[in-house]
Amino acid sequence: MNRYHAEILEEAIERFDRTLWKADLLLTALFRERHVGKRDRAIIGDLFFTYIRSRYLVERFIYEGMTRADAVARAHETTDAPSELLHSFPRMYYTAAEKRYGDGALTVLAWLNGRAPTTIRVNCRRAPRDEVKKQLAAESIRAVPTPVAPHGLIVVSGESQLTKTTLYEKGFFELQDDSSQISVSLVPADANALLDLCAGGGGKSLALAAERSHLAITASDIRVGRFAEIRRRAERAGTPITVLTPERLTGKQFDVVLVDAPCSGSGVLRRNPEDRWRIGEKELTDLRASQRDCLETAYRLTASGGAIVYLTCSYLPSENEEQVAAFCAAHPDLVLEKEPRMLTAPGGTADLMFGVVVRKHP
Ligand SMILES: C[S@@+](CC[C@H](N)C(=O)[O-])C[C@H]1O[C@@H](n2cnc3c(N)ncnc32)[C@H](O)[C@@H]1O
């Protein structure tokens, strides 16, 4: 790290602490503003994420007398500090990890502090996984099957070329983590009409549409600005998905409502490491209120005898089993069909995801 890197790094950290912006947005804006070149971006970005991942270690070095930039550089090279410093997480994340993983909590947090692989879901309507693997190899993109998801491939090299391939343009695959891929298997096999209430960019809807040709899928979200993206992706994949604004859902009933709820993202911290500093107790309280809102909406839109599938990419019990228990307690006609559980285990390639199915008894 030279003085130029140190200066931009200082600015990035100062802006992050002040605004708590998402790291990619913050760095992109800063780099553009300061005309930072490609190689320098990589160096500064790496150091910035060391600050995010090992913040308590950086603070220890500052306390011992180093400048912040020097402290980050030292933390970047440190491998043998106490785990709580090397893998820095606010208390809330420790407490929840201890609650769920007991003595394994520190190991889980160390894993969550690492990096996630790039994973794709092969569109099984277009071609089998092996065929897509072969065709990617012909374009110098090496991928291996994931042990978790039957249509998943972990991309080992050539990631940056993925979305530039003709295969991608023709809908042969989508970028999607293995845990998201397998989460849709919670949707009961006999479902005919499904609402994806919190569809975002449509990831879960697309995974379902590829596998279940008989299923009529409606996608919705309060962020209607993403509907164009859902439509575009559905068209590329050759799988029909109806998109409706929340107002247009009024009075409708579905066999299954999928709630891929807004959450802390504590299970995907390998992809968004800065979120641990952006989401604390207060934000969690707000998120839990949104989750409850989504569940209540899902309840109204589920036909008698139908099911609600509730998913989060979080390991925090307060967003998961505790949220579901409170919801079921308020609606005595709801019965657990599948026990609440983490769908993936820490330590592997897949992110952490929670899922449960409740049925509305007639
Ligand atoms: C975890 S993301 C969904 C990701 C998406 N299902 C996917 O697979 O790509 C949660 C989504 O819930 C939406 N949301 C939050 N509150 C909502 C509400 N009350 N009703 C509907 N959607 C809501 C957010 O806009 C966000 O897109």
The ligand as an ORCA input file, in Angstrom:
! r2SCAN-3c Opt
* xyz 0 1
  C     -34.993    -11.320      0.304
  S     -35.598    -10.173     -0.836
  C     -36.328    -11.218     -2.053
  C     -35.356    -11.885     -2.996
  C     -36.020    -12.631     -4.155
  N     -37.084    -13.486     -3.710
  C     -35.021    -13.446     -4.968
  O     -35.039    -14.681     -4.904
  O     -34.220    -12.821     -5.677
  C     -37.003     -9.496     -0.003
  C     -37.938     -8.651     -0.855
  O     -39.098     -8.356     -0.073
  C     -39.626     -7.132     -0.543
  N     -40.583     -6.643      0.463
  C     -40.323     -6.045      1.655
  N     -41.484     -5.777      2.301
  C     -42.484     -6.225      1.510
  C     -43.922     -6.234      1.611
  N     -44.539     -5.732      2.690
  N     -44.628     -6.779      0.601
  C     -43.990     -7.287     -0.481
  N     -42.673     -7.303     -0.651
  C     -41.912     -6.783      0.338
  C     -38.394     -6.291     -0.779
  O     -38.655     -5.244     -1.675
  C     -37.388     -7.321     -1.329
  O     -37.363     -7.311     -2.729
*
